[in-house]
């Protein structure tokens, strides 16, 4: 955690860098988006792999909950992919 003075200095440096080299910040933004996409993909794979086991071991309700989370995850991934374009 930065002090308020350090936070203000950091924001000033960041603003100056953003103004002087906007391509650098665009690359950083793309890296962050790529990382989020990988996490969403990892979550999707994990959920699909655990869906049959959850249904068998914990019952239909757990399977239905897992399937609902998968649908929400698919919507997030679809939104994420279309925002990158």
N, C-alpha and C positions, 0 to 999 in steps of 0.2 A: 504494500500500500504506500503510495506516494503522499507526501505532504501537499498541502494546497499550493505552496510555492513551487515545488518540483513538478506538480501536475500542470501548472500554468506554463512553466518553462518547456515541458514536454510538448504541450499543445502548440506553443509558439514554434518550436523546432519542426514539428510535424506539419504545421500550416505552411512554413517556409519551404520545406521540402516538397510538399504537394504542389505549390505554386511554381517552383523551379523545375521539377521533373515529374510531370503528370503521368508519363508512360510508366515510370517506376511504380507508382501507386496503382495503376491499372493492372500491372503484373501481379502485385501483391493481392489485389482483390480477386483475381482469377485463381490464385493459389488457394485462398481461403475457401472460395466456392468449390474448388476441386476436392478439398479436404471434406467439406460437408457432404458432397456427393458420395465420397467413399464411405463415410459413416452411415449414410442412408442405405447404401448398397449392402454393407455388412449387416445392418439391422434386418434388412429384407431377407438375406440368406439365412440368418439365424432364426428368424421367425418361421420361414418356410420349412426349415429343417426340424424345428421343434413342434410344429403344428400336429403331425400325426402322433408323436409321443405324448403331447399334452392331451390330445383327445382320448387316447387309450388309457393313459395313467390317471388323468384327473377328471375325465368325464366330458360329456358333450358341452357343458357350459363353459369349461375352460377352453375347449376347442373353438367354440363360438366367439369367445372373447379374443382369442389369439387371431382368429380370422378377421374380426372387426378391426383389430390393430393393424393387420396386414392391409386391409382396404385403406385405412387412413395413411399408412406408410406409402402405399402406391400413389395416393393422391398427392402426398408431399413430394414424392420423386417426380411425378408428372409435372407438377408446378415448378420444381427446381430445374428440370431439364428445359422447360419452355422459357424460363426466365434467362437462361444462359444464352439463348439465341439472339 
